[in-house]
Amino acid sequence: MWFDNHCHLTSLKTDPAEAVAVAAEASVTRLLTVGCTVADSARAIDIAGEFDNVWATAGVHPHDAKDGLDGLAELLDHELAGVRAVVAVGECGLDYHYDHSPRQRQADVFAQQIEMAHERDLALVIHTRSAWDDTFAILDRYGMPDRTVFHCFTGGPDEAAESISRGAYVSFSGIVTFPSAPELREAAKITPADRILIETDSPYLAPVPLRGKANKPANVAVVGEFLAEHLELDASDFAAATTANANRLFGLSPNVAA
């Protein structure tokens, strides 16, 4: 049974219920829908509340850092049936590839979200692109939360080693299947079995052989089976290990309804 630890059900063109049902047919039994703005995070929380096997994050993406964090704290503290509605802060971080927000603003908003994760003992979901040195520097300054994941990892073995040395989880998306990404496959090889995760980042980044199509949570099984073969592991064992890692990262019970 697979766990898509990073998807965007708020951005899919299909109904979330359909996406969850199709995922279940592919043995993808758990999903984490990730917020990128305050409004998007609120929608993610609403969607997650409709399913026993979907959870939500709340955060502000570096692209949207220019708009600030107003309302995010309230979402992070929101409860559903007496239980905190979100399991992680993020996705947040730095993106110097597009620079949709000024870099200093990105850094400030990232640091604030790190502190929010610390204050609430929540996991942290990091987006970093073309900004590894500054990302590590900010984490070292503010202290990386005990439960942190580098989502849609796009570094090589050196960046993976730096992440792992700080105690982070490393999550691989469909990019790891691309012929142009040998450095990602090398990074996966050095990632410990208890620190590796898989994701779709759907509706983006469909894996080979589905390039050009809208991605969906069901395709995390494609990513997982590819990576298991690359690592010379049994696919069922790899599914169990990555699911256990995601449960531990996000503080979830192994039982679906819990």
Residue pairs with C-beta under 8 A, 6 or more apart in sequence:
1 27
1 28
1 29
1 30
1 239
1 240
1 243
2 26
2 27
2 28
2 29
2 30
2 198
2 220
2 221
2 224
2 239
2 242
2 243
3 28
3 29
3 30
3 31
3 32
3 198
3 220
3 242
3 243
3 246
3 247
4 23
4 28
4 30
4 31
4 32
4 198
4 199
4 200
4 202
4 217
4 220
5 32
5 149
5 151
5 171
5 197
5 198
5 199
5 242
5 246
5 249
5 250
6 32
6 34
6 91
6 125
6 151
6 152
6 171
6 173
6 199
6 200
6 201
7 31
7 32
7 33
7 34
7 199
7 200
7 201
7 202
7 217
7 220
8 33
8 34
8 36
8 44
8 201
8 202
8 203
8 204
9 16
9 19
9 20
9 31
9 33
9 44
9 47
9 54
9 217
10 33
10 35
10 40
10 43
10 44
10 47
11 203
12 19
12 202
12 203
12 214
12 216
13 203
13 214
14 216
16 33
16 47
16 50
16 51
16 54
17 50
17 51
19 202
19 216
19 217
19 218
20 31
20 51
20 53
20 54
20 217
22 216
22 217
22 218
23 29
23 31
23 216
23 217
23 218
23 220
25 218
26 218
26 219
26 221
27 221
27 239
28 217
28 218
28 220
28 221
29 53
29 256
30 53
30 54
30 55
30 243
30 246
30 247
30 252
30 256
31 51
31 53
31 54
31 55
31 217
32 54
32 55
32 56
32 57
32 87
32 88
32 246
32 250
33 44
33 47
33 48
33 54
33 55
33 56
33 57
34 44
34 56
34 57
34 59
34 90
34 91
34 125
34 151
35 41
35 42
35 43
35 44
35 45
35 56
35 57
35 58
35 59
35 75
35 90
35 91
36 59
36 60
36 61
36 63
36 64
36 91
37 60
37 61
37 64
37 67
38 58
38 60
38 69
38 70
38 71
38 72
38 75
41 56
41 57
41 58
41 59
41 72
41 75
41 86
42 58
42 71
42 75
44 56
44 57
44 58
45 56
45 58
45 75
45 78
45 80
45 85
45 86
47 54
47 56
48 54
48 55
48 56
48 85
49 80
49 85
52 256
52 257
53 256
55 86
55 87
55 250
55 252
56 85
56 86
56 87
57 86
57 87
57 88
57 89
57 90
57 91
57 125
58 72
58 75
58 76
58 86
58 89
59 72
59 88
59 89
59 90
59 91
59 92
59 113
59 125
60 67
60 68
60 69
60 72
60 92
60 109
60 113
61 91
61 92
61 93
61 95
61 127
62 92
62 93
62 94
62 95
62 100
62 101
62 106
62 109
62 110
62 127
63 95
63 98
63 100
63 101
64 100
64 101
65 101
65 102
65 105
65 106
65 108
65 109
65 110
66 100
66 101
66 102
66 105
68 109
69 109
69 112
69 113
72 113
72 116
73 116
75 85
75 86
76 84
76 86
76 89
76 116
76 120
76 122
77 84
77 120
78 84
78 85
78 86
79 85
84 120
84 122
86 122
87 122
87 123
87 250
87 251
87 252
88 117
88 122
88 123
88 124
88 125
88 147
88 250
89 113
89 114
89 116
89 117
89 120
89 122
89 123
89 124
89 125
90 113
90 123
90 124
90 125
90 126
90 127
90 151
91 125
91 126
91 127
91 151
92 109
92 110
92 113
92 114
92 124
92 125
92 126
92 127
93 106
93 110
93 126
93 127
93 128
93 131
93 135
94 103
94 106
94 107
94 110
94 127
94 128
94 129
94 131
94 134
94 135
94 138
95 106
95 127
95 128
95 129
95 130
95 131
96 103
96 129
96 130
96 131
96 134
97 129
97 130
98 129
101 109
103 134
107 134
107 138
110 135
110 138
111 138
111 141
111 142
113 124
114 124
114 138
114 139
114 142
114 143
114 144
114 145
115 142
116 122
117 123
117 124
117 145
117 148
118 142
118 143
118 145
122 145
122 147
123 145
123 147
123 148
123 149
123 249
123 250
123 251
124 144
124 145
124 147
124 148
124 149
125 148
125 149
125 151
126 135
126 148
126 149
126 150
126 151
126 168
127 151
127 152
128 135
128 150
129 154
132 155
132 159
132 162
136 162
136 166
139 148
139 166
140 166
144 166
144 167
144 168
146 167
147 169
147 248
147 249
147 250
147 251
148 166
148 167
148 168
148 169
149 168
149 169
149 170
149 171
149 197
149 249
150 163
150 168
150 169
150 170
150 171
151 171
151 173
151 199
151 201
152 171
152 173
152 175
152 199
152 201
152 205
153 159
153 160
153 163
153 170
153 171
153 172
153 173
153 184
153 187
154 175
154 184
155 163
155 183
155 184
155 187
156 183
156 184
156 186
156 187
157 183
157 186
157 187
157 189
157 190
159 187
160 170
160 187
160 188
160 190
160 191
161 190
163 170
164 170
164 190
164 191
164 192
164 195
168 195
169 195
169 196
169 197
169 245
169 249
170 187
170 188
170 191
170 195
170 196
170 197
171 196
171 197
171 198
171 199
172 184
172 188
172 196
172 197
172 198
172 199
172 223
172 227
173 198
173 199
173 200
173 201
173 205
173 207
173 223
174 200
174 201
174 205
174 206
174 207
174 208
174 210
174 215
174 219
174 222
174 223
175 181
175 184
175 205
176 184
176 185
176 188
176 207
176 223
176 226
176 227
176 230
177 207
177 208
177 222
177 223
177 226
178 184
178 208
179 208
185 230
188 196
188 227
188 230
188 231
189 230
189 231
193 241
194 241
194 245
195 245
196 241
196 242
196 245
197 242
197 245
197 246
197 249
198 220
198 223
198 224
198 227
198 242
199 220
199 223
200 207
200 215
200 216
200 217
200 219
200 220
200 223
201 215
202 214
202 215
202 216
202 217
202 219
203 214
203 215
203 216
204 215
205 215
206 212
206 213
206 214
206 215
206 219
207 215
207 219
207 222
207 223
207 226
208 226
210 219
210 222
221 239
224 235
224 238
224 239
224 242
225 235
227 238
228 234
228 235
228 237
228 238
228 239
229 235
231 238
244 254
246 252
247 253
247 254
252 258
